[in-house]
Amino acid sequence: GGKFYGDSNDFAPAFQAMENDTAQYYVIGFRSTNPARDGRYRRLSIKVNRQDVKLEYRPGYYAPADYQHSNHEDRERQLTEQLESDLPATDVPVYMAAYYFQLAPDRYYIPVSLIVPGSQIPFVKGGDHDKATIDIIGEVKDMAGRAEGEVRQTVKLAFDQQQEVSRKNVQYTTSFALPPGKYHVKFVLRENMTGRMGSFETDLNVPDLSKAPMKMSSVLLASQRQPAPKSKEANPLIQDGQLWVPNVAHVFRQDGHLYLLYEVYSPDTKSTDAKAVPPRLLTSIEFLSGATKVFETPLVEATKLTDPARNMVAFQFDVPLKDMKPGQYTCQVNVIDDRAGAFSFPRTG
């Protein structure tokens, strides 16, 4: 509705028209019986058998659109609005874990892994595979609200047997390069069959290891390693040509393996007379059930740097779990820098 009055400083005709139009009128309501949420334009026409009335009405309207009938701009806006929303999206459960590895004294590699239960992603049959796509959008902000990194990607999934996927998790891993500091991380995931979304957000602390007596990375637990893709970018999760896939849930099969990866930076390489000598690091892994130690790996000694450019020693462990009884354990990592007299005993569940 509405009328335009222009090119005049005389408002009297406009106000008179308003008075006439609102003196006597009927309001007619309309409710569609068409349940389709297809976003199409639907025309309206109103006719009366009286000559003494004037009709003013909208000639049509757009039907509401569900996700399948929404356009690209609408879908992008939905993701962006959810990323900016203070309320979480809970239609699809999403879990996240983040780690840190030092690339330089003022720069850290932050891998972030998301998992969603495979049963939450609907697949459609496509040739020899069951297929699905998910949209992922995420960002990292500092405590002042400034964006320090963002991710936007559509992931295509294809599996031979959807039934197998429904009993497992679908995992997505990306990374950021950040200086030490405190951040807020949020990710939104949407499956593109029905448009259901899930989100996860948390605070992230990237420590300043220059102030730590024992400079260690996160302890990363994995249940699988796979051939690493070719890349020129530094990635601490690639060791000896193998890409370590973080186990976000920390749930392992008894017939599988538990792989552990962590790094120690700037180990002491000076003797008492200030001469350069090789580092001497000692480390082992303990598994505790309550306060009782149930298993410990042999002690490993490192006397040379894994990566001299990063002044770093990397430790890798492969622990078969066939002799471990089902249950909940605490994993304690023991690290000692023998020359510096420094030590650390981080734990994870």
C-alpha positions in Angstrom: 0.0 0.0 0.0 0.9 3.6 0.3 0.7 6.6 -2.0 3.3 9.2 -3.1 2.7 12.9 -3.1 5.6 14.9 -4.4 6.8 18.1 -6.1 4.6 20.3 -3.8 4.9 22.2 -0.5 1.1 21.8 -0.1 0.4 19.0 2.3 -3.4 19.6 2.4 -4.3 17.2 -0.4 -2.3 14.4 1.2 -4.0 14.9 4.6 -7.4 15.2 3.1 -6.9 11.9 1.2 -5.8 10.2 4.4 -8.9 11.5 6.2 -11.2 10.3 3.4 -9.6 6.9 3.1 -9.8 6.1 6.8 -13.3 7.5 7.5 -15.1 4.3 6.5 -13.4 1.1 5.4 -13.5 -2.7 5.6 -10.5 -4.9 6.3 -10.5 -8.3 4.6 -8.2 -11.1 5.8 -6.8 -14.0 3.8 -5.3 -17.3 4.9 -3.8 -19.6 2.3 -4.7 -23.3 2.2 -1.6 -24.0 0.2 1.0 -25.5 2.6 3.9 -25.6 0.2 6.9 -23.6 1.5 8.3 -23.0 -1.9 9.0 -19.3 -1.8 7.0 -18.7 -5.0 5.0 -15.6 -5.8 1.3 -16.1 -5.3 -1.2 -13.6 -6.9 -4.2 -12.3 -5.2 -7.4 -10.8 -6.7 -10.4 -9.3 -4.8 -13.7 -8.6 -6.5 -16.9 -7.1 -5.1 -20.4 -6.6 -6.7 -20.7 -3.0 -5.4 -19.8 0.1 -7.4 -19.6 2.5 -4.5 -16.4 1.1 -2.9 -12.8 1.4 -3.8 -10.5 -1.6 -3.6 -6.9 -1.3 -2.4 -5.0 -4.5 -1.7 -1.7 -6.2 -2.4 -1.7 -8.0 -5.8 0.2 -10.9 -4.3 2.8 -12.2 -1.9 5.7 -14.5 -1.6 5.1 -17.8 0.1 7.5 -18.7 3.0 10.4 -20.8 1.8 11.9 -23.8 3.6 15.6 -24.6 3.3 15.3 -26.6 0.1 13.7 -23.6 -1.7 15.9 -20.9 -0.2 18.5 -19.3 -2.5 22.2 -19.0 -2.1 22.1 -15.5 -0.5 19.5 -16.7 2.0 21.6 -19.7 3.0 24.7 -17.6 3.4 22.8 -15.1 5.5 21.5 -17.9 7.8 25.1 -19.1 8.5 26.4 -15.6 9.1 23.5 -14.7 11.4 24.0 -17.9 13.4 27.7 -17.2 13.7 26.9 -13.7 15.1 24.1 -14.9 17.4 24.4 -15.1 21.1 22.2 -18.2 21.2 23.7 -21.6 20.2 22.2 -23.7 17.4 21.3 -27.1 18.8 19.6 -29.1 16.0 22.9 -30.9 15.2 25.3 -31.8 18.1 28.8 -30.5 17.5 31.9 -31.1 19.6 35.2 -29.3 19.3 38.8 -29.5 20.5 41.7 -27.2 20.0 45.5 -27.6 20.5 48.6 -25.5 20.3 52.1 -26.1 18.8 54.8 -23.4 18.7 56.0 -22.4 15.3 58.1 -19.5 16.5 58.3 -17.6 19.9 55.5 -15.3 18.8 53.5 -17.7 16.6 51.5 -20.8 17.3 49.9 -23.4 15.1 46.3 -24.0 16.4 44.6 -27.1 15.0 40.8 -27.2 15.6 38.8 -30.3 15.2 35.0 -30.6 15.0 33.1 -33.8 15.2 29.4 -34.5 14.6 27.7 -37.9 14.9 27.3 -39.5 11.5 23.7 -40.4 12.4 22.9 -36.7 12.4 23.8 -36.2 8.7 21.2 -37.4 6.1 22.7 -39.0 3.0 21.2 -39.4 -0.4 22.0 -42.1 -2.9 24.3 -41.0 -5.7 25.7 -43.6 -8.0 27.8 -46.1 -6.0 28.0 -43.9 -3.0 25.8 -42.2 -0.4 26.5 -38.5 -0.5 26.0 -35.4 1.7 27.4 -31.9 2.0 27.9 -29.8 5.1 28.7 -26.1 5.4 31.2 -25.0 8.0 31.8 -21.4 9.1 34.0 -20.3 12.0 36.0 -17.5 13.4 38.5 -16.6 16.1 38.3 -13.3 17.9 40.5 -11.7 20.5 39.1 -10.4 23.8 38.5 -7.0 22.2 36.2 -8.6 19.6 38.7 -8.2 16.7 38.7 -11.1 14.1 42.0 -13.0 14.1 41.0 -15.8 11.7 38.0 -17.2 9.9 37.0 -20.4 8.0 34.3 -20.9 5.4 34.1 -24.2 3.6 31.6 -26.7 2.1 32.6 -30.3 2.7 31.5 -33.0 0.4 31.0 -36.5 1.9 30.7 -39.7 0.0 30.7 -43.2 1.5 30.1 -46.7 0.3 27.8 -47.7 3.1 25.7 -45.1 5.0 25.0 -47.6 7.7 28.6 -47.7 8.7 28.8 -43.9 8.8 25.8 -43.6 11.1 27.6 -45.5 13.8 30.7 -43.3 13.6 31.6 -39.6 13.8 32.3 -37.2 10.9 35.4 -35.1 11.7 36.6 -31.9 10.2 40.0 -30.3 11.1 41.3 -26.8 10.2 43.9 -24.6 11.7 44.9 -21.0 12.6 48.2 -19.2 13.2 48.0 -17.0 16.3 50.2 -15.1 18.7 50.0 -15.8 22.4 46.9 -14.5 24.0 43.3 -15.2 24.9 40.7 -15.8 22.2 37.1 -16.8 21.6 36.4 -19.5 19.0 33.0 -20.2 17.5 32.0 -22.6 14.7 28.7 -23.3 13.0 27.9 -26.4 11.0 24.9 -27.0 8.7 23.9 -30.2 6.9 22.5 -29.3 3.5 19.6 -31.7 3.2 17.2 -30.1 5.7 19.3 -27.1 6.8 19.6 -28.1 10.4 22.5 -26.4 12.2 24.7 -26.9 15.2 27.3 -24.7 16.8 30.1 -24.8 19.4 32.0 -22.0 21.0 34.6 -21.7 23.7 37.4 -19.6 25.0 40.9 -20.4 23.9 44.2 -19.6 25.7 47.4 -19.7 23.7 50.1 -19.6 26.3 53.3 -17.6 26.2 55.8 -20.4 26.6 58.7 -18.0 26.8 57.7 -17.7 30.5 57.4 -21.4 31.2 60.3 -23.4 32.7 59.2 -26.4 30.6 58.1 -25.3 27.1 55.6 -27.9 25.9 52.9 -28.1 23.3 49.5 -29.6 23.8 49.4 -33.4 24.2 47.5 -34.7 21.2 45.7 -38.1 21.4 44.8 -39.9 18.2 43.4 -43.2 17.2 44.4 -43.1 13.6 47.2 -41.7 11.4 46.9 -41.4 7.6 49.2 -40.5 4.7 49.8 -36.8 4.8 48.8 -34.6 1.8 51.5 -32.7 0.1 51.8 -29.2 1.6 54.4 -26.5 1.9 52.9 -25.0 5.0 54.3 -26.0 8.4 52.0 -28.5 10.1 53.2 -30.1 13.4 50.5 -32.8 13.0 52.5 -34.2 10.1 55.3 -36.4 11.4 57.3 -38.8 9.2 54.9 -38.4 6.4 51.9 -39.3 8.5 49.0 -37.0 9.4 47.8 -37.4 13.0 44.0 -37.2 13.3 43.0 -35.8 16.7 40.6 -38.0 18.8 38.3 -35.3 20.1 36.1 -37.5 22.3 39.1 -39.4 23.8 37.2 -42.7 23.3 39.3 -45.6 22.0 38.6 -49.2 21.0 40.2 -52.0 22.9 41.4 -53.6 19.7 43.0 -50.3 18.5 45.9 -48.1 19.3 46.4 -44.9 21.2 48.8 -42.5 19.5 50.3 -39.6 21.5 52.1 -36.6 20.0 53.7 -33.7 21.8 56.6 -31.3 21.4 59.2 -29.8 23.7 60.8 -26.4 22.7 64.1 -24.8 23.5 65.6 -27.7 25.6 68.7 -26.8 27.6 71.8 -27.3 25.4 74.5 -25.7 27.6 76.8 -27.5 30.0 78.1 -26.0 33.3 80.9 -24.3 31.5 78.5 -22.7 29.0 79.6 -25.0 26.1 77.0 -26.2 23.6 76.0 -29.9 24.3 73.2 -32.1 23.0 69.9 -31.8 24.8 68.8 -34.6 27.2 65.1 -35.1 27.6 63.4 -38.0 29.3 59.8 -38.9 28.9 57.3 -41.7 29.5 53.5 -42.2 29.6 51.5 -43.4 32.6 47.9 -44.6 32.7 46.1 -44.2 36.0 42.8 -45.7 37.1 41.9 -43.4 40.0 45.1 -43.1 42.0 46.4 -46.5 40.8 49.0 -46.7 38.0 48.0 -49.6 35.7 50.4 -49.1 32.9 53.6 -47.2 32.0 55.6 -47.1 28.8 59.4 -47.5 28.8 61.4 -44.4 29.4 62.4 -42.6 26.2 65.5 -40.5 26.0 66.0 -37.7 23.3 69.5 -36.3 22.7 69.0 -34.4 19.5 66.6 -31.9 18.1 63.8 -33.2 15.8 63.6 -29.8 14.0 66.6 -27.5 14.6 64.8 -24.6 12.8 62.1 -24.7 15.5 64.5 -25.7 18.3 62.1 -28.5 19.0 62.0 -32.2 20.0 58.9 -34.2 19.0 57.8 -37.3 20.9 55.6 -39.9 19.4 54.1 -42.9 21.2 52.1 -45.9 19.9 50.3 -47.7 22.8 48.4 -50.9 21.9 45.2 -51.1 24.0 44.5 -54.8 23.8 45.7 -55.5 27.3 43.9 -52.5 28.8 40.6 -53.3 30.4 37.6 -51.2 29.4 37.1 -48.2 31.6 38.1 -44.6 32.2 41.7 -43.7 32.6 43.9 -40.6 33.3 46.8 -40.3 30.9 49.9 -38.6 32.5 52.8 -37.5 30.4 56.1 -37.3 32.3 58.8 -35.0 30.7 62.1 -34.1 32.3 64.8 -31.7 30.9 67.7 -33.3 32.6 70.2 -30.5 31.9 67.9 -27.7 32.9 66.4 -29.5 35.9 62.9 -28.7 34.6 60.0 -31.0 34.4 56.3 -31.2 33.5 53.5 -33.8 34.2 50.5 -32.8 32.1 47.4 -35.0 32.4 44.4 -35.7 30.2 41.4 -38.0 30.5 
